[in-house]
Amino acid sequence: MTPEKFKEQLSDITSAIQGRALNQELADWLNENHGASRPSFQAIKASCMAGVQEGWLCEREGGGIKYGRIFKPSEELSGFSVDVVDMQNIAGPHHVHPLGEIDLIMPIDGHAEFDGHPEGWLVCPPGSSHSPTVTQGRALVLYLLPDGKIEFTR
């Protein structure tokens, strides 16, 4: 796996969701079509795990969280940026999603949950905010941010 192949893999999903409202209907669609039991989910999870192991994902670390923006918003990704975090039983910094956020939750051990949600897709609508929290183990979480917009609060 390479970052270029990873971008191609993600572009299939970002092109399918381009222009859709970031709401529960989108989360349901993602979980139905690209959920944990689907080959697309398993392929993305395998790519993320390889990227972490090879050092091109989650290459930064701060406050007990490994993280990194692998792709800035681009036409190839339908205007989404891509970040991946590696978290274990920890809360991250509070932030707001001006245009929303789409999360792919990939437990690594235990029954890790992200903000109380199990393995799968979570869609946060525009204007939502949270302190991203992983409990019950370790998880990788992939974030798709429209136009890369995120506002960290103090």
DSSP file (Angstrom, degrees, kcal/mol; ACC not computed):
  #  RESIDUE AA STRUCTURE BP1 BP2  ACC     N-H-->O    O-->H-N    N-H-->O    O-->H-N    TCO  KAPPA ALPHA  PHI   PSI    X-CA   Y-CA   Z-CA
    1    1 A M              0   0    0      0, 0.0     3,-0.0     0, 0.0     0, 0.0   0.000 360.0 360.0 360.0 141.7    0.0    0.0    0.0
    2    2 A T     >  -     0   0    0      1,-0.1     4,-2.5    54,-0.0     5,-0.2  -0.902 360.0-107.5-130.7 161.0    1.1    3.5   -0.8
    3    3 A P  H  > S+     0   0    0      0, 0.0     4,-2.3     0, 0.0     5,-0.2   0.883 120.8  54.0 -55.8 -37.3   -0.4    6.9   -0.1
    4    4 A E  H  > S+     0   0    0      2,-0.2     4,-1.9     1,-0.2     5,-0.1   0.918 110.3  44.8 -64.5 -43.9   -1.3    7.2   -3.8
    5    5 A K  H  > S+     0   0    0      2,-0.2     4,-2.3     1,-0.2    -1,-0.2   0.868 111.3  54.7 -66.9 -35.9   -3.1    3.9   -3.8
    6    6 A F  H  X S+     0   0    0     -4,-2.5     4,-2.4     2,-0.2    -2,-0.2   0.903 106.6  51.0 -63.1 -41.9   -4.8    4.9   -0.5
    7    7 A K  H  X S+     0   0    0     -4,-2.3     4,-2.0     2,-0.2    -2,-0.2   0.918 109.9  49.8 -62.6 -43.3   -6.1    8.1   -2.1
    8    8 A E  H  X S+     0   0    0     -4,-1.9     4,-0.9     1,-0.2    -2,-0.2   0.914 109.9  51.6 -60.1 -42.8   -7.5    6.1   -5.1
    9    9 A Q  H >X S+     0   0    0     -4,-2.3     3,-0.6     1,-0.2     4,-0.6   0.917 112.9  44.3 -60.4 -45.2   -9.2    3.7   -2.7
   10   10 A L  H >X S+     0   0    0     -4,-2.4     4,-2.7     1,-0.2     3,-0.6   0.793 100.5  69.5 -72.1 -28.1  -10.8    6.6   -0.7
   11   11 A S  H 3X S+     0   0    0     -4,-2.0     4,-2.2     1,-0.2    -1,-0.2   0.798  90.2  62.6 -63.8 -27.2  -11.8    8.5   -3.9
   12   12 A D  H <X S+     0   0    0     -4,-0.9     4,-0.9    -3,-0.6    -1,-0.2   0.907 111.6  37.4 -61.6 -40.9  -14.4    5.8   -4.7
   13   13 A I  H <X S+     0   0    0     -3,-0.6     4,-1.4    -4,-0.6    -2,-0.2   0.923 115.3  51.6 -77.7 -45.6  -16.2    6.7   -1.5
   14   14 A T  H  X S+     0   0    0     -4,-2.7     4,-0.9     1,-0.2    -2,-0.2   0.869 109.5  50.8 -63.4 -34.7  -15.7   10.4   -1.6
   15   15 A S  H  < S+     0   0    0     -4,-2.2    -1,-0.2    -5,-0.2    -2,-0.2   0.853 108.7  52.9 -69.7 -31.5  -17.1   10.6   -5.1
   16   16 A A  H  < S+     0   0    0     -4,-0.9    -1,-0.2    -5,-0.2    -2,-0.2   0.753 116.3  38.3 -73.2 -24.0  -20.2    8.6   -4.1
   17   17 A I  H >< S+     0   0    0     -4,-1.4     3,-2.2    -3,-0.2    -1,-0.2   0.469  83.1 130.1-105.9  -2.7  -20.9   11.0   -1.2
   18   18 A Q  T 3< S+     0   0    0     -4,-0.9     3,-0.1     1,-0.3    61,-0.1  -0.263  80.0   8.7 -54.7 130.3  -20.0   14.3   -2.9
   19   19 A G  T 3  S+     0   0    0      1,-0.3    -1,-0.3    59,-0.2     2,-0.2   0.379  96.6 129.4  82.4  -4.7  -22.8   16.8   -2.5
   20   20 A R    <   -     0   0    0     -3,-2.2    -1,-0.3     1,-0.1     2,-0.1  -0.540  66.9-101.5 -82.9 149.8  -24.8   14.8    0.0
   21   21 A A        -     0   0    0     -2,-0.2     2,-1.2    -3,-0.1     5,-0.2  -0.448  30.4-122.2 -66.4 139.4  -26.0   16.3    3.3
   22   22 A L        +     0   0    0     77,-0.1     2,-0.2    -2,-0.1    -1,-0.1  -0.729  69.6 110.4 -86.7  96.4  -24.0   15.3    6.3
   23   23 A N  S  > S-     0   0    0     -2,-1.2     4,-1.9   102,-0.1     3,-0.4  -0.823  85.8 -73.5-153.0-175.0  -26.7   13.7    8.4
   24   24 A Q  H  > S+     0   0    0     -2,-0.2     4,-2.9     1,-0.2     5,-0.2   0.836 124.0  61.4 -63.7 -33.1  -28.0   10.4    9.7
   25   25 A E  H  > S+     0   0    0      1,-0.2     4,-2.1     2,-0.2    -1,-0.2   0.906 106.0  46.6 -60.2 -41.0  -29.2    9.4    6.3
   26   26 A L  H  > S+     0   0    0     -3,-0.4     4,-2.9    -5,-0.2    -1,-0.2   0.909 111.0  51.9 -67.1 -41.8  -25.7    9.5    5.0
   27   27 A A  H  X S+     0   0    0     -4,-1.9     4,-2.6     1,-0.2    94,-0.2   0.924 110.6  48.7 -59.6 -43.6  -24.4    7.6    8.0
   28   28 A D  H  X S+     0   0    0     -4,-2.9     4,-2.2     2,-0.2    -1,-0.2   0.918 112.0  48.8 -61.9 -43.4  -27.0    4.9    7.3
   29   29 A W  H  X S+     0   0    0     -4,-2.1     4,-2.7     2,-0.2     5,-0.3   0.929 112.2  48.3 -63.0 -46.0  -26.1    4.7    3.6
   30   30 A L  H  X S+     0   0    0     -4,-2.9     4,-3.3     1,-0.2    -2,-0.2   0.925 113.1  47.4 -61.3 -44.5  -22.3    4.5    4.4
   31   31 A N  H  X S+     0   0    0     -4,-2.6     4,-0.8    -5,-0.2    -1,-0.2   0.849 114.8  46.8 -67.4 -32.9  -22.9    1.7    7.0
   32   32 A E  H  < S+     0   0    0     -4,-2.2    -2,-0.2    -5,-0.2    -1,-0.2   0.904 126.1  27.5 -72.3 -41.5  -25.1   -0.2    4.6
   33   33 A N  H  < S+     0   0    0     -4,-2.7     7,-0.2    -5,-0.2    -2,-0.2   0.716 140.2  18.2 -96.3 -23.8  -22.9    0.1    1.6
   34   34 A H  H  < S+     0   0    0     -4,-3.3    -3,-0.2    -5,-0.3    -2,-0.2   0.016  91.4 136.4-137.8  27.6  -19.4    0.4    3.2
   35   35 A G  S >< S-     0   0    0     -4,-0.8     3,-2.5    -6,-0.2     6,-0.5  -0.004  73.2 -76.5 -74.8-178.3  -19.9   -0.9    6.7
   36   36 A A  T 3  S+     0   0    0      1,-0.3     6,-0.1    83,-0.2    84,-0.1   0.728 129.2  50.5 -55.1 -29.8  -17.8   -3.3    8.8
   37   37 A S  T 3  S+     0   0    0      4,-0.1    -1,-0.3     5,-0.0    -2,-0.0   0.513  93.5  95.6 -88.0  -2.9  -18.9   -6.4    7.0
   38   38 A R  S <> S-     0   0    0     -3,-2.5     4,-2.0    -7,-0.1     3,-0.4  -0.597  79.4-126.0 -90.8 147.7  -18.2   -5.0    3.5
   39   39 A P  H  > S+     0   0    0      0, 0.0     4,-2.5     0, 0.0     5,-0.2   0.846 109.5  59.5 -58.2 -34.8  -15.0   -5.5    1.5
   40   40 A S  H  > S+     0   0    0     -7,-0.2     4,-2.1     2,-0.2     5,-0.2   0.905 106.5  46.8 -63.3 -40.5  -14.5   -1.7    1.1
   41   41 A F  H  > S+     0   0    0     -6,-0.5     4,-2.8    -3,-0.4     5,-0.2   0.950 113.0  48.5 -63.1 -49.8  -14.4   -1.3    4.9
   42   42 A Q  H  X S+     0   0    0     -4,-2.0     4,-2.4    -7,-0.3    -2,-0.2   0.870 111.3  50.9 -60.9 -37.4  -12.0   -4.1    5.4
   43   43 A A  H  X S+     0   0    0     -4,-2.5     4,-2.3     2,-0.2    -1,-0.2   0.914 111.5  46.9 -67.4 -42.9   -9.7   -2.8    2.6
   44   44 A I  H  X S+     0   0    0     -4,-2.1     4,-2.7     2,-0.2    -2,-0.2   0.928 112.6  49.8 -65.2 -43.7   -9.6    0.7    4.1
   45   45 A K  H  X S+     0   0    0     -4,-2.8     4,-2.6     1,-0.2     5,-0.2   0.927 111.3  48.9 -60.0 -44.9   -8.9   -0.7    7.6
   46   46 A A  H  X S+     0   0    0     -4,-2.4     4,-2.3    -5,-0.2    -1,-0.2   0.895 111.9  49.6 -62.1 -39.9   -6.1   -2.8    6.2
   47   47 A S  H  X S+     0   0    0     -4,-2.3     4,-2.7     2,-0.2    -2,-0.2   0.911 111.2  48.9 -65.6 -42.1   -4.7    0.2    4.3
   48   48 A C  H  X S+     0   0    0     -4,-2.7     4,-2.4     2,-0.2    -2,-0.2   0.921 111.5  48.8 -64.0 -43.7   -4.8    2.3    7.5
   49   49 A M  H  X S+     0   0    0     -4,-2.6     4,-2.3     1,-0.2    -1,-0.2   0.907 113.0  47.7 -63.2 -40.6   -3.1   -0.4    9.5
   50   50 A A  H  X S+     0   0    0     -4,-2.3     4,-2.8    -5,-0.2    -2,-0.2   0.920 110.7  52.1 -64.6 -43.0   -0.4   -0.7    6.9
   51   51 A G  H  X>S+     0   0    0     -4,-2.7     6,-1.6     2,-0.2     5,-1.5   0.882 111.0  46.7 -61.7 -39.8    0.0    3.0    6.7
   52   52 A V  H  <5S+     0   0    0     -4,-2.4     3,-0.5     4,-0.2    -1,-0.2   0.937 114.7  47.0 -65.7 -46.6    0.5    3.3   10.5
   53   53 A Q  H  <5S+     0   0    0     -4,-2.3    -2,-0.2     1,-0.2    -1,-0.2   0.879 114.9  46.2 -63.0 -38.4    2.9    0.4   10.5
   54   54 A E  H  <5S-     0   0    0     -4,-2.8    -1,-0.2    -5,-0.2    -2,-0.2   0.593 113.6-118.5 -83.5 -10.6    4.9    1.8    7.6
   55   55 A G  T  <5S+     0   0    0     -4,-0.9    -3,-0.2    -3,-0.5    -4,-0.1   0.532  87.0 104.6  91.7   6.3    5.0    5.3    9.1
   56   56 A W  S   <S+     0   0    0     -5,-1.5     2,-0.4    -6,-0.2    -4,-0.2   0.483  76.5  57.1-100.0  -1.6    3.1    7.3    6.5
   57   57 A L  S    S+     0   0    0     -6,-1.6    -2,-0.2     1,-0.2    12,-0.1  -0.957 114.8   8.2-120.7 147.0   -0.1    7.6    8.6
   58   58 A C  S    S+     0   0    0     -2,-0.4    10,-0.2    26,-0.3    -1,-0.2   0.901  75.2 157.6  55.3  45.2   -0.4    9.0   12.1
   59   59 A E        +     0   0    0     -3,-0.2     2,-0.3     7,-0.1     9,-0.2   0.561  51.2  66.9 -81.0  -8.1    3.2   10.3   11.8
   60   60 A R  E     -A   67   0A   0      7,-2.4     7,-2.1     2,-0.0     2,-0.4  -0.740  64.3-162.8-108.2 159.9    2.7   12.9   14.5
   61   61 A E  E     +A   66   0A   0     -2,-0.3     2,-0.3     5,-0.2     5,-0.2  -0.991  17.5 153.1-145.7 137.7    2.1   12.5   18.2
   62   62 A G  E >   +A   65   0A   0      3,-2.4     3,-1.6    -2,-0.4    -2,-0.0  -0.918  67.7   1.4-161.6 135.1    0.8   14.8   20.9
   63   63 A G  T 3  S-     0   0    0     -2,-0.3     3,-0.1     1,-0.3    -2,-0.0   0.781 129.1 -54.5  60.2  28.8   -1.0   14.3   24.2
   64   64 A G  T 3  S+     0   0    0      1,-0.2     2,-0.4    23,-0.0    24,-0.3   0.546 115.9 110.7  83.8   7.1   -1.0   10.5   23.8
   65   65 A I  E <   -A   62   0A   0     -3,-1.6    -3,-2.4    22,-0.1     2,-0.4  -0.954  56.5-149.8-118.4 132.5   -2.6   10.6   20.4
   66   66 A K  E     +AB  61  86A   0     20,-2.0    20,-2.9    -2,-0.4     2,-0.3  -0.843  36.3 151.6 -95.2 137.8   -1.0    9.7   17.1
   67   67 A Y  E     +AB  60  85A   0     -7,-2.1    -7,-2.4    -2,-0.4     2,-0.2  -0.939  19.1 167.9-156.1 171.4   -2.4   11.7   14.2
   68   68 A G  E     - B   0  84A   0     16,-0.7    16,-2.1    -2,-0.3     2,-0.8  -0.714  35.5-120.3 171.2 142.7   -1.8   13.2   10.8
   69   69 A R  E     - B   0  83A   0     14,-0.2    14,-0.3    -2,-0.2     3,-0.1  -0.842  28.3-179.9 -90.2 110.8   -3.5   14.8    7.8
   70   70 A I  E     +     0   0A   0     12,-1.6     2,-0.4    -2,-0.8    -1,-0.2   0.824  67.8  25.2 -82.0 -32.9   -2.6   12.5    4.9
   71   71 A F  E     - B   0  82A   0     11,-1.8    11,-2.6     6,-0.0    -1,-0.2  -0.993  67.3-144.3-138.3 131.9   -4.4   14.5    2.3
   72   72 A K        -     0   0    0     -2,-0.4     5,-0.1     9,-0.2     8,-0.1  -0.420  55.5 -69.7 -76.0 163.5   -5.5   18.1    2.0
   73   73 A P        +     0   0    0      0, 0.0     2,-0.3     0, 0.0     8,-0.2  -0.311  69.9 167.0 -56.3 137.6   -8.8   18.8    0.3
   74   74 A S    > > -     0   0    0      6,-0.7     5,-3.4     1,-0.1     3,-0.6  -0.975  52.2-113.0-150.4 162.0   -8.6   18.0   -3.4
   75   75 A E  G > 5S+     0   0    0     -2,-0.3     3,-1.8     1,-0.2    -1,-0.1   0.873 116.5  61.0 -61.7 -37.9  -10.6   17.5   -6.5
   76   76 A E  G 3 5S+     0   0    0      1,-0.3    -1,-0.2     2,-0.1   -61,-0.1   0.793 110.2  41.2 -60.4 -28.4   -9.5   13.8   -6.5
   77   77 A L  G X 5S-     0   0    0     -3,-0.6     3,-1.7     3,-0.1    -1,-0.3   0.051 119.4-108.4-108.5  23.2  -11.2   13.4   -3.1
   78   78 A S  T < 5S-     0   0    0     -3,-1.8    -3,-0.2     1,-0.3   -59,-0.2   0.809  77.9 -51.5  56.0  34.3  -14.3   15.5   -4.0
   79   79 A G  T 3 <S+     0   0    0     -5,-3.4    68,-2.8     1,-0.3     2,-0.3   0.498 107.2 127.4  86.0   4.2  -13.2   18.4   -1.8
   80   80 A F  E <   - C   0 146A   0     -3,-1.7    -6,-0.7    -6,-0.4    -1,-0.3  -0.693  48.6-145.4 -92.8 146.4  -12.6   16.3    1.4
   81   81 A S  E     - C   0 145A   0     64,-2.1    64,-1.4    -2,-0.3     2,-0.4  -0.670  16.5-138.8 -94.4 164.4   -9.4   16.2    3.4
   82   82 A V  E     +BC  71 144A   0    -11,-2.6   -11,-1.8    -2,-0.2   -12,-1.6  -0.982  23.9 171.1-132.3 121.9   -8.3   13.0    5.1
   83   83 A D  E     -BC  69 143A   0     60,-2.0    60,-3.1    -2,-0.4     2,-0.4  -0.924  12.3-161.8-121.0 150.6   -6.9   12.7    8.6
   84   84 A V  E     -BC  68 142A   0    -16,-2.1   -16,-0.7    -2,-0.3     2,-0.3  -1.000   6.3-169.9-133.2 135.0   -6.3    9.5   10.6
   85   85 A V  E     -BC  67 141A   0     56,-2.3    56,-2.2    -2,-0.4     2,-0.5  -0.905  14.9-150.6-121.0 152.5   -5.8    9.2   14.3
   86   86 A D  E     +BC  66 140A   0    -20,-2.9   -20,-2.0    -2,-0.3     2,-0.3  -0.974  30.4 169.8-121.4 111.2   -4.7    6.3   16.5
   87   87 A M  E     - C   0 139A   0     52,-2.5    52,-2.7    -2,-0.5     2,-0.4  -0.941  21.3-169.7-130.3 145.0   -6.3    6.6   20.0
   88   88 A Q  E    S- C   0 138A   0     -2,-0.3    50,-0.2   -24,-0.3     3,-0.1  -0.920  73.5 -34.0-137.7 112.2   -6.5    4.3   23.0
   89   89 A N  E    S+     0   0A   0     48,-1.6     2,-0.3    -2,-0.4    46,-0.2   0.914 106.8 113.8  46.4  58.7   -8.8    5.1   25.9
   90   90 A I  E     - C   0 134A   0     44,-1.1    44,-2.6    45,-0.0     2,-0.4  -0.990  62.1-127.6-154.8 154.5   -8.3    8.9   25.6
   91   91 A A  E     - C   0 133A   0     -2,-0.3    42,-0.3    42,-0.2     3,-0.1  -0.907  26.1-148.3-107.0 137.9  -10.2   12.1   24.7
   92   92 A G        -     0   0    0     40,-3.8     2,-0.1    -2,-0.4     3,-0.1  -0.300  38.7 -60.8 -94.3-177.8   -8.7   14.4   22.1
   93   93 A P        -     0   0    0      0, 0.0    -1,-0.2     0, 0.0    37,-0.1  -0.381  57.9-106.4 -69.8 139.1   -9.0   18.2   21.8
   94   94 A H        +     0   0    0     37,-0.2    59,-2.0    59,-0.1     2,-0.3  -0.352  50.0 164.9 -63.0 139.8  -12.4   19.8   21.5
   95   95 A H  E     -GH 130 152B   0     35,-2.2    35,-2.0    57,-0.3     2,-0.3  -0.984  31.9-125.5-154.4 163.9  -13.2   21.1   18.1
   96   96 A V  E     -GH 129 151B   0     55,-2.8    55,-2.3    -2,-0.3    33,-0.2  -0.853  12.7-142.7-111.7 146.2  -16.1   22.3   15.9
   97   97 A H  E >   -G  128   0B   0     31,-3.2    30,-3.1    -2,-0.3     3,-0.5  -0.843  15.4-174.7-107.7  91.8  -17.0   21.0   12.4
   98   98 A P  T 3  S+     0   0    0      0, 0.0    -1,-0.2     0, 0.0     3,-0.1   0.866  90.3  20.8 -56.4 -37.2  -18.1   24.0   10.4
   99   99 A L  T 3  S-     0   0    0      1,-0.4   -77,-0.1    50,-0.3     2,-0.1   0.299 123.2 -98.6-112.9   6.6  -19.1   21.9    7.4
  100  100 A G    <   -     0   0    0     -3,-0.5    -1,-0.4    25,-0.4     2,-0.3  -0.348  31.7-113.1 100.1 175.7  -19.5   18.6    9.3
  101  101 A E  E     -D  124   0A   0     23,-2.4    23,-3.4    44,-0.1     2,-0.5  -0.987   9.5-152.0-152.1 139.8  -17.3   15.5    9.7
  102  102 A I  E     -DE 123 144A   0     42,-2.3    42,-2.9    -2,-0.3     2,-0.4  -0.977  19.8-165.2-117.3 124.0  -17.5   11.9    8.5
  103  103 A D  E     -DE 122 143A   0     19,-3.4    19,-2.4    -2,-0.5     2,-0.6  -0.896  15.4-159.3-115.5 136.6  -15.7    9.4   10.7
  104  104 A L  E     -DE 121 142A   0     38,-2.5    38,-2.2    -2,-0.4     2,-0.5  -0.963  18.1-153.6-111.3 113.8  -14.8    5.8   10.0
  105  105 A I  E     +DE 120 141A   0     15,-3.5    15,-1.9    -2,-0.6    36,-0.2  -0.783  15.9 178.2 -95.8 121.1  -14.3    4.0   13.3
  106  106 A M  E     - E   0 140A   0     34,-2.8    34,-2.6    -2,-0.5     7,-0.1  -0.821  17.1-149.8-127.4  90.5  -11.9    1.0   13.1
  107  107 A P  E     - E   0 139A   0      0, 0.0    32,-0.3     0, 0.0     3,-0.1  -0.307  12.3-174.2 -59.8 140.3  -11.3   -0.8   16.4
  108  108 A I  E     +     0   0A   0     30,-3.3     2,-0.3     1,-0.4    31,-0.2   0.762  69.5   4.5-103.1 -40.7   -7.9   -2.4   16.7
  109  109 A D  E >  S+ E   0 138A   0     29,-1.5     3,-1.1    27,-0.0    29,-0.5  -0.969 115.0   2.2-142.9 161.3   -8.3   -4.2   20.0
  110  110 A G  E 3  S- E   0 137A   0     -2,-0.3    27,-0.2     1,-0.2    26,-0.1  -0.245 109.0 -55.8  62.7-155.4  -11.1   -4.8   22.4
  111  111 A H  E 3  S-     0   0A   0     25,-1.0    -1,-0.2     2,-0.0    26,-0.2  -0.429  73.4-172.3-113.8  52.8  -14.5   -3.4   21.5
  112  112 A A  E <   -     0   0A   0     -3,-1.1     2,-0.3    26,-0.3    24,-0.2  -0.138   2.8-163.4 -53.9 139.2  -13.2    0.2   21.1
  113  113 A E  E     - E   0 135A   0     22,-2.4    22,-2.0    24,-0.1     2,-0.5  -0.916  13.8-142.9-123.3 152.0  -15.8    2.8   20.6
  114  114 A F  E >  S-FE 117 134A   0      3,-2.7     3,-2.0    -2,-0.3    20,-0.2  -0.969  86.7 -19.9-116.2 117.6  -15.5    6.4   19.3
  115  115 A D  T 3  S-     0   0    0     18,-3.3    -1,-0.2    -2,-0.5    19,-0.1   0.859 130.0 -51.9  50.9  37.9  -17.8    8.9   21.0
  116  116 A G  T 3  S+     0   0    0     17,-0.3    -1,-0.3     1,-0.3    18,-0.1   0.517 115.0 119.3  80.6   5.4  -19.9    5.9   22.1
  117  117 A H  B <   -F  114   0A   0     -3,-2.0    -3,-2.7     1,-0.1    -1,-0.3  -0.867  54.3-138.9-107.6 137.2  -20.2    4.5   18.6
  118  118 A P        -     0   0    0      0, 0.0   -13,-0.2     0, 0.0    -5,-0.1  -0.090  52.7 -40.5 -79.8-174.8  -18.9    1.0   17.6
  119  119 A E  S    S+     0   0    0     -7,-0.2     2,-0.3   -15,-0.1   -83,-0.2  -0.121 103.8  51.7 -45.1 134.8  -17.1    0.0   14.4
  120  120 A G  E    S-D  105   0A   0    -15,-1.9   -15,-3.5    -3,-0.1     2,-0.3  -0.906  91.6 -28.7 133.3-160.0  -18.5    1.7   11.3
  121  121 A W  E     -D  104   0A   0     -2,-0.3     2,-0.4   -17,-0.2   -17,-0.2  -0.740  41.5-174.4-101.1 141.6  -19.4    5.2   10.0
  122  122 A L  E     -D  103   0A   0    -19,-2.4   -19,-3.4    -2,-0.3     2,-0.5  -1.000   8.7-158.5-131.0 131.8  -20.4    8.2   12.1
  123  123 A V  E     -D  102   0A   0     -2,-0.4   -21,-0.2   -21,-0.2   -96,-0.1  -0.961   1.1-162.5-116.3 124.0  -21.5   11.4   10.4
  124  124 A C  E     -D  101   0A   0    -23,-3.4   -23,-2.4    -2,-0.5     3,-0.1  -0.910  22.9-128.7-103.2 125.1  -21.4   14.7   12.4
  125  125 A P    >   -     0   0    0      0, 0.0     3,-2.0     0, 0.0   -25,-0.4  -0.181  38.6 -72.6 -72.3 164.9  -23.5   17.5   10.9
  126  126 A P  T 3  S+     0   0    0      0, 0.0   -27,-0.2     0, 0.0     3,-0.1  -0.280 120.6  22.5 -55.0 137.6  -22.3   21.0   10.1
  127  127 A G  T 3  S+     0   0    0    -30,-3.1   -28,-0.1     1,-0.3     2,-0.0   0.341  91.9 132.0  86.3  -6.2  -21.8   23.1   13.2
  128  128 A S  E <   -G   97   0B   0     -3,-2.0   -31,-3.2   -31,-0.5     2,-0.3  -0.295  34.6-169.5 -74.1 164.1  -21.4   20.0   15.5
  129  129 A S  E     +G   96   0B   0    -33,-0.2     2,-0.3    -3,-0.1   -33,-0.2  -0.974  12.1 155.0-149.5 160.9  -18.6   19.8   18.0
  130  130 A H  E     -G   95   0B   0    -35,-2.0   -35,-2.2    -2,-0.3    -2,-0.0  -0.976  46.6-111.6-170.7 167.1  -17.0   17.3   20.3
  131  131 A S        -     0   0    0     -2,-0.3   -37,-0.2   -37,-0.3   -16,-0.1  -0.945  50.7-126.0-104.7 101.2  -13.9   16.1   22.2
  132  132 A P        -     0   0    0      0, 0.0   -40,-3.8     0, 0.0     2,-0.4  -0.257  35.6-171.7 -57.8 127.4  -13.2   13.0   20.2
  133  133 A T  E     -C   91   0A   0    -42,-0.3   -18,-3.3   -46,-0.0     2,-0.5  -0.978  19.6-163.6-132.5 128.1  -13.0   10.1   22.7
  134  134 A V  E     +CE  90 114A   0    -44,-2.6   -44,-1.1    -2,-0.4     2,-0.3  -0.942  19.7 175.2-107.7 129.7  -12.0    6.5   22.3
  135  135 A T  E     + E   0 113A   0    -22,-2.0   -22,-2.4    -2,-0.5   -48,-0.0  -0.853  52.4  31.8-126.9 163.6  -13.0    4.1   25.1
  136  136 A Q  E    S-     0   0A   0     -2,-0.3   -25,-1.0   -24,-0.2     2,-0.3   0.744 120.5 -32.1  63.9  29.0  -12.8    0.3   25.6
  137  137 A G  E    S- E   0 110A   0    -27,-0.2   -48,-1.6   -26,-0.2     2,-0.4  -0.926  90.9 -36.6 136.2-158.0   -9.6   -0.1   23.7
  138  138 A R  E     +CE  88 109A   0    -29,-0.5   -30,-3.3    -2,-0.3   -29,-1.5  -0.853  50.8 172.8-111.3 141.5   -7.6    1.2   20.7
  139  139 A A  E     -CE  87 107A   0    -52,-2.7   -52,-2.5    -2,-0.4     2,-0.4  -0.996  28.7-137.0-145.3 149.9   -9.0    2.4   17.5
  140  140 A L  E     -CE  86 106A   0    -34,-2.6   -34,-2.8    -2,-0.3     2,-0.4  -0.886  24.9-164.4 -96.6 139.7   -8.0    4.1   14.3
  141  141 A V  E     -CE  85 105A   0    -56,-2.2   -56,-2.3    -2,-0.4     2,-0.5  -0.990   6.4-155.9-130.0 124.1  -10.4    6.8   13.2
  142  142 A L  E     -CE  84 104A   0    -38,-2.2   -38,-2.5    -2,-0.4     2,-0.5  -0.856  12.1-157.0 -98.2 130.2  -10.4    8.2    9.7
  143  143 A Y  E     -CE  83 103A   0    -60,-3.1   -60,-2.0    -2,-0.5     2,-0.6  -0.927   9.4-165.1-110.9 128.7  -11.9   11.7    9.3
  144  144 A L  E     -CE  82 102A   0    -42,-2.9   -42,-2.3    -2,-0.5   -62,-0.2  -0.969  13.9-172.2-106.7 120.7  -13.2   13.1    6.1
  145  145 A L  E >   -C   81   0A   0    -64,-1.4     3,-2.3    -2,-0.6   -64,-2.1  -0.958  26.0-121.8-117.5 120.1  -13.6   16.9    6.4
  146  146 A P  E >  S-C   80   0A   0      0, 0.0     3,-2.0     0, 0.0   -66,-0.2  -0.407  99.3  -7.7 -58.9 128.2  -15.4   18.9    3.7
  147  147 A D  T 3  S-     0   0    0    -68,-2.8   -67,-0.2     1,-0.3   -68,-0.1   0.627 117.1 -83.4  56.3  15.2  -12.9   21.5    2.5
  148  148 A G  T <  S+     0   0    0     -3,-2.3     2,-0.4   -69,-0.3    -1,-0.3   0.666  79.9 165.6  68.9  16.3  -10.7   20.4    5.4
  149  149 A K    <   +     0   0    0     -3,-2.0   -50,-0.3   -49,-0.1     2,-0.3  -0.520   5.0 143.0 -78.1 124.9  -12.6   22.7    7.7
  150  150 A I        -     0   0    0     -2,-0.4     2,-0.5   -53,-0.1   -53,-0.2  -0.954  30.0-156.9-154.8 141.6  -12.1   22.2   11.5
  151  151 A E  E     -H   96   0B   0    -55,-2.3   -55,-2.8    -2,-0.3     2,-0.3  -0.945  10.4-150.5-127.5 111.1  -11.9   24.7   14.3
  152  152 A F  E     -H   95   0B   0     -2,-0.5   -57,-0.3   -57,-0.2     2,-0.2  -0.599  15.8-147.8 -78.3 138.0  -10.1   23.7   17.5
  153  153 A T              0   0    0    -59,-2.0   -59,-0.1    -2,-0.3    -1,-0.0  -0.598 360.0 360.0-102.4 165.8  -11.5   25.4   20.6
  154  154 A R              0   0    0     -2,-0.2    -1,-0.1   -61,-0.1   -59,-0.0   0.416 360.0 360.0-103.9 360.0   -9.6   26.5   23.7
